[in-house]
Amino acid sequence: MDAPDLFHLTFGVEIEFIVSYDPDQYQNELLAGEGILWPNITGMSLSHKYGILVSRRIIQFLNEMEIPAQPQRHDMTDLSKWTVTTDFSIQPAEDREHWYACEVQTPALDYSVSDLEHVKTVVELLVSHFDLHVNHTCGLHVHVGNESRGFNLRTLKNFASLITVFEKQLNSLHSADRVQSMYAKPPGEVFHEDATPREKLWIIDQLDSVEKFISQFHPIGDRSLIDGIDRFMAFNFSHLEKGKPFQTIEFRQHQGTLDSTLITNWVKVACNLVHLSHANREGFRDLIETHMDNSKYTVMDLFVDLNMPDLAEFYRELNPSQP
């Protein structure tokens, strides 16, 4: 059965980066943390302890700036606060001796000008106060939700048709290492390698439940098996399973960045693609079918045709070599 046809776009962002730090600035906290922040046991590395302290300092800084922040917890995290945690897939450059792999997660936010500006403000504060950088192992993940309601099947099928037919166009916005990443496999991988765009659309059209939709786009795999499915896809629908608390589509393909404008413009792309898939305006399907075999059709053309001219101009200026 479809989710209720109520629609209020929300989003959240996971920002991965590397923090370089000076151990001398943490000596007092290191001594004070023994037996309190970590158990008095052997086996915990010094770098792990420093990571805990760096994370705590980021949380403290945000709270001092009146931006509610918290560490990640294994039980339900407060979605009204910024969350600071780590990500073990992040690896530093070899010349970085003292570093911490950090992930900062936004609260659940409304898709609004004010909340986009809030994200920019927090990112710029962090960049100005800490020694942060990104490399090819860092990613930027955007979650798009309909509050906690999920999305109806029509919206999901429209969205899947869009990202599947225009996979190459959307890939052109990302670096080659992200397009080829094992952590963000493209939607085309769930279809037979010889399937044509029209055949892929036919397969999507036959899906008659959200459960079958999720199974189609999350085949059983041997990596990141959570509840039996592989979530390491460029567009992760696994959060939409019945009973999951967040009910979001996760965009996993963007390369890591600390550029607040890049972050918020990618949020705009993600939210607009979901919104347009839900709106199902006249001509939406015709647009997909008209251009699905057009090799000269670019992502800029797509954004203009989807009534996203400002984003088309932004990415054209960012990548002037693209037509």
C-alpha positions as CSV (number, residue, x, y, z in Angstrom):
1,M,0.0,0.0,0.0
2,D,1.3,3.5,-0.8
3,A,2.4,5.9,1.9
4,P,-0.1,8.7,2.5
5,D,0.1,11.4,-0.2
6,L,1.2,14.1,2.2
7,F,4.4,15.9,1.2
8,H,6.8,18.0,3.2
9,L,10.5,17.8,2.1
10,T,13.1,17.3,4.8
11,F,16.8,16.6,4.5
12,G,19.9,15.8,6.4
13,V,23.6,15.8,5.5
14,E,26.5,13.6,6.5
15,I,29.8,15.4,6.0
16,E,33.0,13.3,6.1
17,F,36.4,14.9,6.6
18,I,39.8,14.6,8.3
19,V,40.8,16.6,11.3
20,S,44.5,17.2,11.9
21,Y,45.4,18.0,15.5
22,D,48.3,18.8,17.7
23,P,48.6,16.2,20.5
24,D,50.2,18.7,22.8
25,Q,46.9,20.6,23.0
26,Y,45.1,17.6,24.4
27,Q,47.5,16.4,27.2
28,N,45.4,17.6,30.1
29,E,42.2,16.1,28.7
30,L,44.1,12.8,27.9
31,L,45.1,12.4,31.6
32,A,41.7,13.4,32.8
33,G,40.0,10.9,30.5
34,E,41.6,7.8,31.9
35,G,38.9,5.6,33.5
36,I,36.2,8.2,32.7
37,L,36.1,8.7,28.9
38,W,37.4,5.3,28.3
39,P,38.0,2.2,30.5
40,N,41.3,1.6,32.3
41,I,42.1,-1.3,30.0
42,T,45.0,-2.2,27.7
43,G,44.4,-2.4,24.0
44,M,42.8,1.0,23.3
45,S,45.3,2.9,21.1
46,L,46.5,6.4,21.8
47,S,45.1,7.6,18.5
48,H,41.7,6.2,19.4
49,K,41.8,8.2,22.7
50,Y,42.8,11.3,20.8
51,G,40.0,10.8,18.4
52,I,37.5,10.8,21.3
53,L,39.0,14.0,22.6
54,V,38.9,15.7,19.2
55,S,35.3,14.7,18.7
56,R,34.4,16.0,22.2
57,R,36.1,19.3,21.4
58,I,34.1,19.7,18.2
59,I,30.9,19.1,20.1
60,Q,31.9,21.5,22.8
61,F,32.7,24.2,20.2
62,L,29.4,23.8,18.5
63,N,27.5,24.0,21.8
64,E,29.4,27.1,22.8
65,M,28.3,28.6,19.5
66,E,24.7,27.8,20.5
67,I,24.5,25.0,17.9
68,P,23.2,22.0,19.8
69,A,25.5,19.0,19.2
70,Q,25.9,15.5,20.6
71,P,28.0,12.3,20.1
72,Q,26.4,9.5,18.2
73,R,24.7,6.9,20.3
74,H,23.7,3.3,19.5
75,D,20.2,4.0,20.7
76,M,18.0,6.7,19.1
77,T,20.0,9.9,18.4
78,D,18.3,13.2,18.9
79,L,17.5,14.4,15.4
80,S,17.2,18.0,16.5
81,K,20.9,18.2,17.2
82,W,24.1,18.1,15.1
83,T,25.9,14.8,15.6
84,V,29.7,14.2,15.7
85,T,31.0,10.7,15.1
86,T,33.7,8.8,13.1
87,D,33.8,6.9,9.9
88,F,36.3,4.1,9.5
89,S,36.2,4.2,5.7
90,I,38.1,7.5,5.8
91,Q,41.9,7.3,5.4
92,P,44.3,10.2,5.6
93,A,47.2,11.1,3.3
94,E,50.4,9.3,4.3
95,D,52.1,12.5,5.5
96,R,49.4,13.1,8.1
97,E,50.6,11.8,11.5
98,H,47.9,13.0,13.9
99,W,44.5,12.8,12.4
100,Y,40.9,11.9,13.1
101,A,38.4,10.5,10.7
102,C,35.3,12.6,11.4
103,E,31.7,12.6,10.3
104,V,29.4,15.4,11.2
105,Q,25.7,14.9,10.7
106,T,23.1,17.7,10.5
107,P,19.8,17.5,12.3
108,A,16.7,16.7,10.4
109,L,16.0,19.9,8.6
110,D,13.2,21.4,6.5
111,Y,14.1,22.0,2.9
112,S,14.0,25.8,3.2
113,V,16.3,28.8,2.6
114,S,16.9,29.3,6.3
115,D,17.9,25.7,7.0
116,L,20.2,25.6,4.0
117,E,21.8,28.8,5.3
118,H,22.2,27.2,8.7
119,V,24.1,24.3,7.2
120,K,26.4,26.8,5.4
121,T,27.0,28.7,8.6
122,V,27.9,25.6,10.6
123,V,30.3,24.2,8.0
124,E,32.1,27.6,7.7
125,L,32.4,27.8,11.5
126,L,34.0,24.4,11.6
127,V,36.4,25.1,8.8
128,S,37.5,28.4,10.4
129,H,38.1,26.9,13.8
130,F,39.7,23.5,13.1
131,D,42.3,22.1,10.7
132,L,40.0,20.2,8.3
133,H,40.5,18.7,4.9
134,V,39.1,16.0,2.6
135,N,40.5,13.5,0.2
136,H,39.2,10.8,-2.2
137,T,38.1,8.6,0.7
138,C,35.7,11.2,2.1
139,G,32.1,11.4,0.9
140,L,29.1,13.6,1.3
141,H,25.7,11.9,1.9
142,V,22.4,13.7,1.6
143,H,19.2,12.1,3.1
144,V,15.9,13.4,1.6
145,G,12.7,12.6,3.5
146,N,9.0,13.4,3.6
147,E,9.2,14.0,7.3
148,S,8.8,10.5,8.7
149,R,6.1,9.4,6.3
150,G,8.2,7.9,3.5
151,F,7.3,8.1,-0.2
152,N,4.5,6.6,-2.2
153,L,5.3,4.0,-4.8
154,R,4.5,6.4,-7.7
155,T,7.1,8.9,-6.4
156,L,9.7,6.2,-6.0
157,K,9.2,4.7,-9.5
158,N,9.3,8.2,-11.1
159,F,12.5,8.9,-9.2
160,A,14.1,5.6,-10.1
161,S,13.2,6.1,-13.8
162,L,14.9,9.5,-13.7
163,I,18.2,8.4,-12.0
164,T,18.4,5.2,-14.1
165,V,17.8,6.7,-17.5
166,F,20.0,9.7,-16.8
167,E,22.6,7.9,-14.8
168,K,25.5,9.0,-17.1
169,Q,24.3,12.6,-16.9
170,L,24.2,12.6,-13.1
171,N,27.5,10.8,-12.9
172,S,29.1,13.7,-14.8
173,L,28.7,15.9,-11.7
174,H,31.0,13.6,-9.6
175,S,34.6,12.7,-9.6
176,A,35.6,9.4,-11.3
177,D,36.6,7.8,-8.0
178,R,33.2,8.4,-6.6
179,V,31.4,7.1,-9.7
180,Q,33.5,3.9,-9.5
181,S,33.3,3.6,-5.7
182,M,32.3,0.4,-4.1
183,Y,30.4,2.5,-1.5
184,A,28.2,4.2,-4.1
185,K,27.4,1.7,-6.9
186,P,25.2,3.2,-9.7
187,P,21.6,2.2,-10.2
188,G,22.4,0.5,-13.6
189,E,24.2,-2.3,-11.7
190,V,20.9,-3.8,-10.5
191,F,19.8,-4.5,-14.1
192,H,21.2,-6.9,-16.7
193,E,24.3,-5.4,-18.3
194,D,22.7,-5.5,-21.8
195,A,19.4,-4.0,-20.7
196,T,18.3,-1.0,-22.7
197,P,16.9,2.2,-21.1
198,R,13.4,1.1,-22.3
199,E,13.8,-2.3,-20.8
200,K,14.9,-0.8,-17.5
201,L,11.8,1.4,-17.5
202,W,9.6,-1.6,-18.1
203,I,11.1,-3.4,-15.1
204,I,10.6,-0.4,-12.9
205,D,7.0,0.0,-14.1
206,Q,6.2,-3.6,-13.1
207,L,7.1,-3.1,-9.4
208,D,3.8,-3.1,-7.5
209,S,4.9,-2.5,-3.9
210,V,7.5,-0.5,-2.0
211,E,9.0,-3.8,-0.8
212,K,9.5,-5.1,-4.3
213,F,10.9,-1.7,-5.3
214,I,13.5,-1.9,-2.5
215,S,14.4,-5.5,-3.4
216,Q,15.0,-4.4,-7.1
217,F,17.4,-1.7,-6.2
218,H,19.2,-3.5,-3.3
219,P,20.1,-6.9,-4.5
220,I,21.7,-9.3,-2.0
221,G,25.4,-8.6,-1.8
222,D,28.4,-9.4,0.3
223,R,29.1,-5.9,1.5
224,S,27.3,-3.8,4.2
225,L,24.6,-6.4,4.6
226,I,22.1,-4.8,6.9
227,D,18.8,-6.7,7.3
228,G,19.9,-8.8,4.3
229,I,20.5,-6.0,1.7
230,D,23.4,-4.0,0.4
231,R,23.1,-0.3,1.2
232,F,26.3,0.7,-0.7
233,M,24.4,2.2,-3.7
234,A,24.6,5.7,-5.1
235,F,20.9,6.0,-4.2
236,N,20.1,4.1,-1.1
237,F,16.5,3.2,-0.6
238,S,17.0,0.7,2.3
239,H,16.0,3.3,4.9
240,L,12.5,3.1,3.4
241,E,11.9,-0.4,4.7
242,K,8.8,-0.8,6.9
243,G,9.7,-0.1,10.5
244,K,12.9,1.9,9.8
245,P,12.8,5.2,11.8
246,F,14.2,7.7,9.3
247,Q,12.4,6.9,6.0
248,T,14.8,8.7,3.6
249,I,16.3,8.3,0.2
250,E,20.1,8.6,0.7
251,F,22.3,10.2,-2.0
252,R,25.7,8.6,-1.4
253,Q,27.7,9.5,-4.6
254,H,29.0,13.0,-4.0
255,Q,32.7,13.4,-3.2
256,G,33.7,14.8,0.1
257,T,33.8,18.6,0.3
258,L,34.0,21.4,2.9
259,D,32.8,24.0,0.4
260,S,29.5,25.1,1.9
261,T,28.1,26.3,-1.4
262,L,28.9,22.9,-3.0
263,I,27.2,21.1,-0.1
264,T,24.0,23.2,-0.2
265,N,23.7,23.1,-4.0
266,W,23.9,19.3,-4.0
267,V,21.2,19.3,-1.3
268,K,19.1,21.4,-3.7
269,V,19.7,18.9,-6.6
270,A,18.7,16.0,-4.4
271,C,15.6,17.6,-3.0
272,N,14.5,18.9,-6.4
273,L,14.8,15.5,-8.0
274,V,12.7,14.0,-5.3
275,H,10.2,16.8,-5.4
276,L,9.8,16.6,-9.2
277,S,9.3,12.8,-9.0
278,H,6.5,13.3,-6.5
279,A,4.8,16.2,-8.3
280,N,4.6,14.0,-11.5
281,R,3.8,17.0,-13.6
282,E,2.5,16.7,-17.1
283,G,5.4,15.9,-19.5
284,F,7.6,14.3,-16.8
285,R,7.5,10.8,-18.3
286,D,7.7,12.2,-21.8
287,L,10.9,14.0,-20.9
288,I,12.5,10.7,-19.8
289,E,11.3,8.8,-22.8
290,T,12.3,11.5,-25.3
291,H,15.9,11.8,-24.2
292,M,16.7,8.3,-22.9
293,D,18.6,7.4,-26.1
294,N,20.0,10.8,-26.7
295,S,23.8,10.6,-26.2
296,K,24.2,14.3,-26.6
297,Y,21.8,15.2,-23.8
298,T,23.8,16.6,-20.9
299,V,23.1,17.1,-17.2
300,M,22.8,20.8,-17.9
301,D,20.1,20.1,-20.5
302,L,18.4,17.9,-17.9
303,F,18.4,20.5,-15.2
304,V,17.0,23.2,-17.6
305,D,14.2,20.8,-18.7
306,L,13.4,20.0,-15.1
307,N,13.0,23.8,-14.4
308,M,16.3,24.0,-12.4
309,P,18.1,26.7,-14.4
310,D,20.0,28.1,-11.4
311,L,21.5,24.8,-10.7
312,A,22.3,24.2,-14.3
313,E,24.2,27.5,-14.4
314,F,26.0,26.8,-11.1
315,Y,27.3,23.4,-12.4
316,R,28.1,24.9,-15.8
317,E,30.3,27.5,-14.1
318,L,31.9,24.8,-11.9
319,N,32.7,22.6,-14.9
320,P,33.1,24.9,-17.8
321,S,34.5,22.1,-20.0
322,Q,31.0,20.5,-20.0
323,P,28.7,21.7,-22.8
